[in-house]
């Protein structure tokens, strides 16, 4: 089993191979930040390599603000739409943040050290695709961040 640092390094190597921009937020915490733009919308995905003891296998992808709520009275409608789209995805989920003023997207992945780089890049693309779909489905209920 690999350490969180080894998994992060494999992911960073694959990001470089793909020519993708990224920033290491904290090497000690193994967090990588990736700005992505698709369909005219900018996303910032935080990728956290979770370490449990000496070994790691869980990677958490979070886009903390894919859209903002423009009318608090529409929150019940937003929740219904989020639940509808969430049912189409097995691991990626969108939800209202604690302040209930932004929609966030979260994706958890279990990886193996042999394929962490390519699998994490693929998961990153899934998160961005998923976030884009949520924005389309929510329509005028939210504004992109």
N, CA, C and O atoms as a DFTB+ gen file, in Angstrom:
580 C
 N C O
     1  1       0.845      -1.180       0.000
     2  2       0.000       0.000       0.000
     3  2       0.885       1.236       0.000
     4  3       1.902       1.277       0.693
     5  1       0.509       2.221      -0.760
     6  2       1.296       3.448      -0.901
     7  2       0.940       4.468       0.186
     8  3      -0.106       4.384       0.828
     9  1       1.833       5.417       0.364
    10  2       1.543       6.532       1.265
    11  2       0.790       7.603       0.483
    12  3       0.751       7.573      -0.747
    13  1       0.195       8.548       1.204
    14  2      -0.504       9.654       0.555
    15  2       0.460      10.454      -0.327
    16  3       0.085      10.909      -1.408
    17  1       1.674      10.619       0.130
    18  2       2.669      11.356      -0.652
    19  2       2.980      10.638      -1.959
    20  3       3.088      11.283      -3.002
    21  1       3.123       9.335      -1.922
    22  2       3.399       8.579      -3.145
    23  2       2.228       8.676      -4.133
    24  3       2.442       8.811      -5.338
    25  1       1.016       8.608      -3.631
    26  2      -0.159       8.733      -4.508
    27  2      -0.233      10.135      -5.110
    28  3      -0.519      10.296      -6.296
    29  1       0.029      11.156      -4.274
    30  2       0.021      12.537      -4.773
    31  2       1.072      12.701      -5.853
    32  3       0.806      13.318      -6.885
    33  1       2.252      12.164      -5.635
    34  2       3.329      12.285      -6.628
    35  2       2.960      11.609      -7.946
    36  3       3.276      12.128      -9.016
    37  1       2.297      10.460      -7.878
    38  2       1.855       9.778      -9.105
    39  2       0.818      10.623      -9.842
    40  3       0.839      10.693     -11.071
    41  1      -0.086      11.261      -9.105
    42  2      -1.103      12.128      -9.694
    43  2      -0.454      13.350     -10.343
    44  3      -0.786      13.698     -11.476
    45  1       0.459      13.996      -9.641
    46  2       1.155      15.173     -10.170
    47  2       1.927      14.807     -11.434
    48  3       1.927      15.571     -12.400
    49  1       2.577      13.661     -11.439
    50  2       3.309      13.205     -12.626
    51  2       2.360      13.066     -13.815
    52  3       2.700      13.458     -14.931
    53  1       1.180      12.515     -13.580
    54  2       0.195      12.344     -14.658
    55  2      -0.365      13.695     -15.109
    56  3      -0.594      13.904     -16.300
    57  1      -0.586      14.611     -14.163
    58  2      -1.039      15.959     -14.533
    59  2      -0.018      16.635     -15.440
    60  3      -0.385      17.266     -16.431
    61  1       1.257      16.503     -15.104
    62  2       2.324      17.075     -15.932
    63  2       2.345      16.425     -17.313
    64  3       2.481      17.111     -18.326
    65  1       2.209      15.099     -17.350
    66  2       2.194      14.383     -18.622
    67  2       1.037      14.854     -19.500
    68  3       1.176      14.932     -20.721
    69  1      -0.098      15.166     -18.886
    70  2      -1.282      15.625     -19.611
    71  2      -1.217      17.128     -19.922
    72  3      -2.077      17.652     -20.630
    73  1      -0.202      17.818     -19.396
    74  2      -0.073      19.256     -19.622
    75  2      -1.089      20.087     -18.861
    76  3      -1.431      21.189     -19.289
    77  1      -1.573      19.577     -17.743
    78  2      -2.590      20.282     -16.951
    79  2      -1.932      21.160     -15.889
    80  3      -0.911      20.797     -15.305
    81  1      -2.538      22.319     -15.653
    82  2      -2.050      23.226     -14.609
    83  2      -2.513      22.731     -13.250
    84  3      -3.593      22.155     -13.120
    85  1      -1.680      22.963     -12.236
    86  2      -2.027      22.589     -10.876
    87  2      -1.151      23.366      -9.914
    88  3      -0.167      23.992     -10.308
    89  1      -1.525      23.315      -8.651
    90  2      -0.742      23.943      -7.597
    91  2      -0.763      23.020      -6.392
    92  3      -1.795      22.430      -6.071
    93  1       0.365      22.895      -5.732
    94  2       0.405      22.127      -4.490
    95  2       0.040      23.077      -3.366
    96  3       0.805      23.982      -3.032
    97  1      -1.130      22.869      -2.785
    98  2      -1.578      23.740      -1.716
    99  2      -0.746      23.497      -0.467
   100  3      -0.346      24.431       0.228
   101  1      -0.498      22.222      -0.200
   102  2       0.260      21.861       0.988
   103  2       0.842      20.471       0.793
   104  3       0.104      19.487       0.741
   105  1       2.144      20.386       0.688
   106  2       2.769      19.066       0.537
   107  2       2.601      18.242       1.807
   108  3       2.462      17.021       1.745
   109  1       2.613      18.905       2.952
   110  2       2.454      18.184       4.207
   111  2       1.090      17.513       4.284
   112  3       0.957      16.421       4.837
   113  1       0.079      18.169       3.729
   114  2      -1.272      17.622       3.769
   115  2      -1.643      16.916       2.463
   116  3      -2.748      16.388       2.339
   117  1      -0.727      16.904       1.491
   118  2      -0.956      16.231       0.215
   119  2      -2.214      16.716      -0.502
   120  3      -3.056      15.918      -0.914
   121  1      -2.325      18.029      -0.642
   122  2      -3.471      18.634      -1.323
   123  2      -2.993      19.267      -2.625
   124  3      -2.035      20.040      -2.643
   125  1      -3.676      18.925      -3.707
   126  2      -3.372      19.477      -5.024
   127  2      -4.592      20.279      -5.472
   128  3      -5.726      19.819      -5.339
   129  1      -4.356      21.477      -6.002
   130  2      -5.443      22.335      -6.475
   131  2      -5.332      22.441      -7.993
   132  3      -4.275      22.774      -8.529
   133  1      -6.448      22.151      -8.682
   134  2      -6.441      22.163     -10.145
   135  2      -7.526      23.107     -10.661
   136  3      -8.711      22.885     -10.414
   137  1      -7.122      24.164     -11.378
   138  2      -8.130      25.014     -12.036
   139  2      -8.515      24.385     -13.373
   140  3      -7.649      23.978     -14.147
   141  1      -9.808      24.310     -13.637
   142  2     -10.301      23.706     -14.873
   143  2     -11.383      24.600     -15.448
   144  3     -12.209      25.134     -14.708
   145  1     -11.384      24.767     -16.759
   146  2     -12.439      25.528     -17.417
   147  2     -13.088      24.637     -18.464
   148  3     -12.405      24.052     -19.305
   149  1     -14.400      24.538     -18.408
   150  2     -15.140      23.762     -19.392
   151  2     -16.485      24.429     -19.650
   152  3     -17.135      24.922     -18.728
   153  1     -16.885      24.437     -20.900
   154  2     -18.158      25.042     -21.300
   155  2     -18.309      26.469     -20.777
   156  3     -19.410      26.903     -20.437
   157  1     -17.194      27.187     -20.718
   158  2     -17.210      28.577     -20.277
   159  2     -17.292      28.768     -18.776
   160  3     -17.390      29.901     -18.306
   161  1     -17.255      27.689     -18.017
   162  2     -17.348      27.776     -16.556
   163  2     -16.016      27.353     -15.950
   164  3     -15.430      26.347     -16.350
   165  1     -15.548      28.132     -14.982
   166  2     -14.302      27.817     -14.295
   167  2     -14.594      27.059     -13.007
   168  3     -15.498      27.410     -12.249
   169  1     -13.816      26.025     -12.781
   170  2     -13.905      25.246     -11.554
   171  2     -12.532      25.219     -10.903
   172  3     -11.512      25.335     -11.582
   173  1     -12.510      25.068      -9.598
   174  2     -11.265      24.844      -8.872
   175  2     -11.492      23.594      -8.037
   176  3     -12.299      23.595      -7.108
   177  1     -10.782      22.534      -8.371
   178  2     -10.961      21.253      -7.695
   179  2      -9.795      21.032      -6.732
   180  3      -8.627      21.121      -7.109
   181  1     -10.141      20.745      -5.493
   182  2      -9.155      20.405      -4.474
   183  2      -9.091      18.885      -4.389
   184  3     -10.113      18.224      -4.209
   185  1      -7.883      18.332      -4.519
   186  2      -7.693      16.887      -4.460
   187  2      -6.859      16.586      -3.223
   188  3      -5.710      17.014      -3.111
   189  1      -7.452      15.849      -2.307
   190  2      -6.833      15.555      -1.015
   191  2      -6.560      14.061      -0.920
   192  3      -7.481      13.248      -1.002
   193  1      -5.305      13.707      -0.748
   194  2      -4.908      12.312      -0.601
   195  2      -4.914      11.991       0.883
   196  3      -4.043      12.435       1.631
   197  1      -5.899      11.220       1.296
   198  2      -6.146      10.921       2.696
   199  2      -5.229       9.807       3.178
   200  3      -5.071       8.780       2.517
   201  1      -4.645      10.024       4.313
   202  2      -3.741       9.010       4.860
   203  2      -4.285       8.517       6.190
   204  3      -4.579       9.300       7.093
   205  1      -4.408       7.224       6.285
   206  2      -4.870       6.585       7.508
   207  2      -3.698       5.771       8.049
   208  3      -3.407       4.677       7.565
   209  1      -3.042       6.318       9.048
   210  2      -1.833       5.655       9.552
   211  2      -0.702       5.848       8.559
   212  3      -0.460       6.969       8.113
   213  1      -0.007       4.781       8.207
   214  2       1.117       4.859       7.286
   215  2       0.715       4.621       5.838
   216  3       1.524       4.826       4.934
   217  1      -0.515       4.194       5.604
   218  2      -0.933       3.847       4.253
   219  2      -2.118       4.700       3.815
   220  3      -2.911       5.162       4.636
   221  1      -2.217       4.897       2.515
   222  2      -3.300       5.707       1.963
   223  2      -3.973       4.942       0.840
   224  3      -3.336       4.154       0.141
   225  1      -5.236       5.173       0.676
   226  2      -5.929       4.611      -0.469
   227  2      -7.123       5.455      -0.901
   228  3      -7.706       5.191      -1.952
   229  1      -7.497       6.451      -0.127
   230  2      -8.662       7.262      -0.446
   231  2      -8.240       8.626      -0.951
   232  3      -7.386       9.291      -0.365
   233  1      -8.862       9.033      -2.060
   234  2      -8.628      10.358      -2.625
   235  2      -9.976      11.068      -2.639
   236  3     -10.982      10.500      -3.065
   237  1      -9.988      12.303      -2.175
   238  2     -11.214      13.084      -2.124
   239  2     -11.078      14.276      -3.062
   240  3     -10.159      15.083      -2.923
   241  1     -12.003      14.383      -4.023
   242  2     -12.054      15.493      -4.969
   243  2     -13.198      16.401      -4.538
   244  3     -14.335      15.946      -4.418
   245  1     -12.913      17.675      -4.305
   246  2     -13.950      18.608      -3.877
   247  2     -13.887      19.866      -4.729
   248  3     -12.826      20.470      -4.884
   249  1     -15.033      20.257      -5.281
   250  2     -15.197      21.557      -5.914
   251  2     -16.145      22.297      -4.985
   252  3     -17.356      22.079      -5.027
   253  1     -15.595      23.181      -4.139
   254  2     -16.400      23.749      -3.055
   255  2     -17.437      24.791      -3.468
   256  3     -18.271      25.178      -2.649
   257  1     -17.405      25.249      -4.706
   258  2     -18.343      26.305      -5.073
   259  2     -18.622      26.296      -6.569
   260  3     -18.143      27.165      -7.297
   261  1     -19.395      25.314      -7.031
   262  2     -19.678      25.272      -8.463
   263  2     -20.712      26.315      -8.858
   264  3     -20.761      26.745     -10.010
   265  1     -21.535      26.718      -7.902
   266  2     -22.562      27.719      -8.201
   267  2     -23.052      28.319      -6.893
   268  3     -22.897      27.733      -5.822
   269  1     -23.645      29.499      -7.004
   270  2     -24.196      30.130      -5.807
   271  2     -25.714      30.201      -5.919
   272  3     -26.274      30.328      -7.007
   273  1     -26.350      30.117      -4.776
   274  2     -27.803      30.213      -4.695
   275  2     -28.175      31.683      -4.822
   276  3     -27.645      32.523      -4.096
   277  1     -29.081      31.996      -5.737
   278  2     -29.459      33.399      -5.940
   279  2     -30.705      33.787      -5.161
   280  3     -30.926      34.971      -4.907
   281  1     -31.526      32.809      -4.775
   282  2     -32.758      33.094      -4.055
   283  2     -32.975      31.989      -3.025
   284  3     -33.267      30.847      -3.382
   285  1     -32.831      32.336      -1.738
   286  2     -32.957      31.337      -0.670
   287  2     -34.329      30.659      -0.675
   288  3     -34.453      29.523      -0.216
   289  1     -35.343      31.326      -1.179
   290  2     -36.685      30.728      -1.241
   291  2     -36.723      29.536      -2.197
   292  3     -37.637      28.714      -2.126
   293  1     -35.751      29.441      -3.078
   294  2     -35.696      28.351      -4.060
   295  2     -34.902      27.133      -3.563
   296  3     -34.749      26.156      -4.296
   297  1     -34.404      27.189      -2.336
   298  2     -33.594      26.091      -1.806
   299  2     -34.328      24.751      -1.858
   300  3     -33.709      23.764      -2.257
   301  1     -35.600      24.651      -1.484
   302  2     -36.270      23.343      -1.596
   303  2     -36.260      22.799      -3.035
   304  3     -36.072      21.600      -3.240
   305  1     -36.460      23.663      -4.012
   306  2     -36.427      23.251      -5.416
   307  2     -35.015      22.816      -5.829
   308  3     -34.841      21.853      -6.575
   309  1     -34.024      23.540      -5.334
   310  2     -32.622      23.188      -5.610
   311  2     -32.302      21.808      -5.042
   312  3     -31.658      20.995      -5.705
   313  1     -32.746      21.549      -3.832
   314  2     -32.474      20.254      -3.195
   315  2     -33.101      19.117      -4.002
   316  3     -32.478      18.073      -4.192
   317  1     -34.315      19.318      -4.470
   318  2     -34.974      18.285      -5.279
   319  2     -34.166      18.015      -6.547
   320  3     -33.939      16.859      -6.905
   321  1     -33.734      19.074      -7.224
   322  2     -32.937      18.903      -8.456
   323  2     -31.615      18.210      -8.156
   324  3     -31.202      17.313      -8.891
   325  1     -30.950      18.621      -7.079
   326  2     -29.683      17.984      -6.709
   327  2     -29.887      16.493      -6.461
   328  3     -29.090      15.674      -6.919
   329  1     -30.927      16.142      -5.753
   330  2     -31.201      14.729      -5.476
   331  2     -31.481      13.955      -6.750
   332  3     -31.066      12.802      -6.871
   333  1     -32.179      14.564      -7.707
   334  2     -32.461      13.896      -8.975
   335  2     -31.166      13.583      -9.721
   336  3     -30.975      12.467     -10.204
   337  1     -30.287      14.564      -9.812
   338  2     -29.033      14.355     -10.537
   339  2     -28.106      13.424      -9.742
   340  3     -27.423      12.586     -10.330
   341  1     -28.080      13.564      -8.432
   342  2     -27.234      12.693      -7.607
   343  2     -27.571      11.217      -7.814
   344  3     -26.693      10.358      -7.728
   345  1     -28.816      10.932      -8.083
   346  2     -29.203       9.534      -8.269
   347  2     -28.580       8.927      -9.527
   348  3     -28.527       7.704      -9.657
   349  1     -28.111       9.760     -10.449
   350  2     -27.464       9.276     -11.676
   351  2     -25.983       8.958     -11.495
   352  3     -25.379       8.303     -12.345
   353  1     -25.407       9.413     -10.407
   354  2     -23.979       9.218     -10.185
   355  2     -23.768       8.321      -8.974
   356  3     -24.441       8.463      -7.953
   357  1     -22.836       7.409      -9.102
   358  2     -22.605       6.476      -8.010
   359  2     -21.756       7.087      -6.893
   360  3     -22.028       6.867      -5.712
   361  1     -20.740       7.845      -7.261
   362  2     -19.835       8.368      -6.240
   363  2     -19.838       9.894      -6.148
   364  3     -19.723      10.434      -5.048
   365  1     -19.966      10.595      -7.260
   366  2     -19.946      12.057      -7.231
   367  2     -21.285      12.570      -6.735
   368  3     -22.338      12.097      -7.162
   369  1     -21.243      13.535      -5.837
   370  2     -22.458      14.104      -5.282
   371  2     -22.323      15.618      -5.176
   372  3     -21.257      16.141      -4.852
   373  1     -23.408      16.301      -5.451
   374  2     -23.471      17.736      -5.224
   375  2     -24.448      18.000      -4.092
   376  3     -25.419      17.269      -3.900
   377  1     -24.173      19.044      -3.359
   378  2     -24.977      19.351      -2.178
   379  2     -24.832      20.835      -1.856
   380  3     -23.924      21.499      -2.357
   381  1     -25.728      21.350      -1.021
   382  2     -25.599      22.720      -0.540
   383  2     -24.571      22.740       0.585
   384  3     -24.525      21.832       1.414
   385  1     -23.747      23.785       0.603
   386  2     -22.766      23.898       1.680
   387  2     -23.487      24.209       2.995
   388  3     -24.706      24.380       3.012
   389  1     -22.735      24.281       4.085
   390  2     -23.344      24.507       5.401
   391  2     -24.099      25.827       5.483
   392  3     -25.115      25.914       6.173
   393  1     -23.622      26.847       4.796
   394  2     -24.297      28.149       4.807
   395  2     -25.517      28.165       3.879
   396  3     -26.305      29.111       3.897
   397  1     -25.666      27.107       3.069
   398  2     -26.766      26.951       2.122
   399  2     -26.818      28.086       1.088
   400  3     -27.884      28.480       0.614
   401  1     -25.629      28.591       0.762
   402  2     -25.580      29.656      -0.253
   403  2     -24.761      29.256      -1.480
   404  3     -24.676      30.017      -2.445
   405  1     -24.160      28.069      -1.447
   406  2     -23.364      27.575      -2.564
   407  2     -23.596      26.079      -2.751
   408  3     -23.926      25.356      -1.811
   409  1     -23.413      25.635      -4.007
   410  2     -23.489      24.216      -4.322
   411  2     -22.063      23.701      -4.466
   412  3     -21.251      24.282      -5.186
   413  1     -21.772      22.616      -3.782
   414  2     -20.440      22.001      -3.831
   415  2     -20.558      20.619      -4.465
   416  3     -21.634      20.022      -4.492
   417  1     -19.433      20.123      -4.975
   418  2     -19.395      18.784      -5.571
   419  2     -18.282      17.990      -4.895
   420  3     -17.191      18.510      -4.661
   421  1     -18.562      16.741      -4.587
   422  2     -17.624      15.897      -3.863
   423  2     -17.574      14.522      -4.522
   424  3     -18.604      13.974      -4.914
   425  1     -16.380      13.975      -4.637
   426  2     -16.191      12.663      -5.259
   427  2     -15.111      11.953      -4.482
   428  3     -14.001      12.470      -4.356
   429  1     -15.408      10.778      -3.957
   430  2     -14.425       9.983      -3.230
   431  2     -14.026       8.783      -4.067
   432  3     -14.854       8.183      -4.753
   433  1     -12.757       8.443      -4.001
   434  2     -12.224       7.385      -4.844
   435  2     -11.204       6.572      -4.060
   436  3     -10.381       7.128      -3.332
   437  1     -11.263       5.276      -4.210
   438  2     -10.244       4.403      -3.633
   439  2      -9.301       4.025      -4.766
   440  3      -9.735       3.545      -5.813
   441  1      -8.006       4.246      -4.549
   442  2      -7.019       4.001      -5.600
   443  2      -5.984       2.985      -5.149
   444  3      -5.856       2.656      -3.970
   445  1      -5.261       2.512      -6.132
   446  2      -4.178       1.558      -5.937
   447  2      -2.903       2.257      -6.423
   448  3      -2.947       3.001      -7.403
   449  1      -1.791       2.031      -5.765
   450  2      -0.562       2.739      -6.156
   451  2      -0.123       2.449      -7.582
   452  3       0.616       3.241      -8.166
   453  1      -0.552       1.351      -8.148
   454  2      -0.142       0.995      -9.508
   455  2      -0.803       1.868     -10.575
   456  3      -0.259       2.018     -11.669
   457  1      -1.961       2.441     -10.274
   458  2      -2.669       3.207     -11.301
   459  2      -3.201       4.548     -10.788
   460  3      -4.101       5.127     -11.397
   461  1      -2.665       5.037      -9.696
   462  2      -3.188       6.245      -9.058
   463  2      -3.194       7.454      -9.989
   464  3      -4.177       8.194     -10.019
   465  1      -2.124       7.672     -10.749
   466  2      -2.051       8.847     -11.617
   467  2      -3.163       8.896     -12.646
   468  3      -3.964       9.830     -12.629
   469  1      -3.240       7.908     -13.556
   470  2      -4.290       7.930     -14.577
   471  2      -5.703       7.872     -14.003
   472  3      -6.608       8.528     -14.518
   473  1      -5.896       7.097     -12.948
   474  2      -7.230       6.974     -12.358
   475  2      -7.666       8.305     -11.738
   476  3      -8.830       8.691     -11.854
   477  1      -6.746       9.001     -11.087
   478  2      -7.087      10.290     -10.476
   479  2      -7.375      11.354     -11.536
   480  3      -8.267      12.182     -11.348
   481  1      -6.641      11.346     -12.637
   482  2      -6.920      12.305     -13.711
   483  2      -8.301      12.020     -14.307
   484  3      -9.056      12.947     -14.599
   485  1      -8.626      10.758     -14.484
   486  2      -9.958      10.393     -14.992
   487  2     -11.040      10.846     -14.011
   488  3     -12.073      11.373     -14.425
   489  1     -10.808      10.642     -12.721
   490  2     -11.769      11.062     -11.698
   491  2     -11.931      12.578     -11.700
   492  3     -13.039      13.083     -11.525
   493  1     -10.843      13.300     -11.896
   494  2     -10.909      14.759     -11.991
   495  2     -11.844      15.169     -13.127
   496  3     -12.669      16.069     -12.967
   497  1     -11.710      14.512     -14.258
   498  2     -12.583      14.818     -15.402
   499  2     -14.038      14.479     -15.103
   500  3     -14.942      15.188     -15.546
   501  1     -14.269      13.416     -14.364
   502  2     -15.636      13.048     -13.979
   503  2     -16.231      14.121     -13.077
   504  3     -17.389      14.500     -13.250
   505  1     -15.456      14.613     -12.121
   506  2     -15.941      15.653     -11.216
   507  2     -16.328      16.906     -12.004
   508  3     -17.386      17.488     -11.766
   509  1     -15.483      17.314     -12.930
   510  2     -15.767      18.516     -13.721
   511  2     -17.005      18.298     -14.599
   512  3     -17.855      19.182     -14.708
   513  1     -17.101      17.141     -15.213
   514  2     -18.262      16.818     -16.033
   515  2     -19.535      16.807     -15.194
   516  3     -20.567      17.339     -15.603
   517  1     -19.449      16.205     -14.035
   518  2     -20.584      16.143     -13.122
   519  2     -21.000      17.541     -12.681
   520  3     -22.188      17.865     -12.685
   521  1     -20.038      18.365     -12.302
   522  2     -20.340      19.732     -11.872
   523  2     -21.004      20.517     -13.002
   524  3     -21.933      21.287     -12.758
   525  1     -20.536      20.328     -14.227
   526  2     -21.144      21.003     -15.375
   527  2     -22.596      20.569     -15.553
   528  3     -23.470      21.393     -15.823
   529  1     -22.842      19.286     -15.401
   530  2     -24.212      18.787     -15.544
   531  2     -25.126      19.368     -14.474
   532  3     -26.271      19.719     -14.758
   533  1     -24.629      19.471     -13.253
   534  2     -25.444      20.045     -12.188
   535  2     -25.818      21.489     -12.519
   536  3     -26.957      21.904     -12.304
   537  1     -24.872      22.242     -13.034
   538  2     -25.152      23.634     -13.391
   539  2     -26.237      23.691     -14.458
   540  3     -27.156      24.505     -14.371
   541  1     -26.130      22.831     -15.461
   542  2     -27.153      22.792     -16.515
   543  2     -28.514      22.438     -15.944
   544  3     -29.513      23.073     -16.281
   545  1     -28.563      21.434     -15.086
   546  2     -29.833      20.981     -14.517
   547  2     -30.459      22.020     -13.593
   548  3     -31.681      22.169     -13.561
   549  1     -29.629      22.734     -12.846
   550  2     -30.153      23.737     -11.919
   551  2     -30.592      25.007     -12.631
   552  3     -31.419      25.757     -12.113
   553  1     -30.043      25.249     -13.814
   554  2     -30.477      26.395     -14.619
   555  2     -30.465      27.710     -13.899
   556  3     -29.449      28.104     -13.328
   557  1     -31.592      28.400     -13.919
   558  2     -31.699      29.734     -13.331
   559  2     -31.784      29.734     -11.800
   560  3     -31.821      30.797     -11.179
   561  1     -31.815      28.554     -11.201
   562  2     -31.885      28.498      -9.741
   563  2     -30.554      28.903      -9.106
   564  3     -30.513      29.283      -7.936
   565  1     -29.471      28.821      -9.874
   566  2     -28.149      29.169      -9.356
   567  2     -27.396      30.004     -10.392
   568  3     -27.775      30.052     -11.563
   569  1     -26.349      30.644      -9.953
   570  2     -25.423      31.363     -10.828
   571  2     -24.053      30.744     -10.638
   572  3     -23.658      30.395      -9.526
   573  1     -23.323      30.611     -11.762
   574  2     -21.993      30.024     -11.641
   575  2     -21.098      30.923     -10.825
   576  3     -21.230      32.147     -10.827
   577  1     -20.169      30.269     -10.117
   578  2     -19.282      30.992      -9.193
   579  2     -18.268      31.825      -9.925
   580  3     -17.448      32.494      -9.297
